[in-house]
């Protein structure tokens, strides 16, 4: 919901809903995230986390390389 309401985000997708959604034609960035990466291993008490990738609207995410990425964010939760 935050991506949809941000004027900076042009398009967004998540691992749970892997379809690019246009959020703001004037937006500058394309973002993609996995809200709970590693969720299948929670029972083993291993760390899980959130991964976010941000690309400029000129390249977008599809077909982009690591050098095209503006920044990324990794947040770790755990182990419990």
C-alpha positions, 0 to 999 in steps of 0.5 A: 500500500505504501508503494501505491501511495508514494509519488516517487514509485513509478511501478512496483512488484513483490515476490508474493504478487510478481506482476509489475503494477504502475503506481504513479506515471510521474514516479522516479523508481521501480521497486521490487521486494520479498517481504519475508525471504526464507519463510520456509525455514522459520521452523528451523530457527534460521534467520529470515528477512526482507529484501528490497531492490530499487531501480531508476525508471529509465531501466526498470527491473526487467532485464536490468543488471546489478549495475543498473540497481540504484540501491538495495535493502536487506533487513534480517529478523532472527533467529528467534 
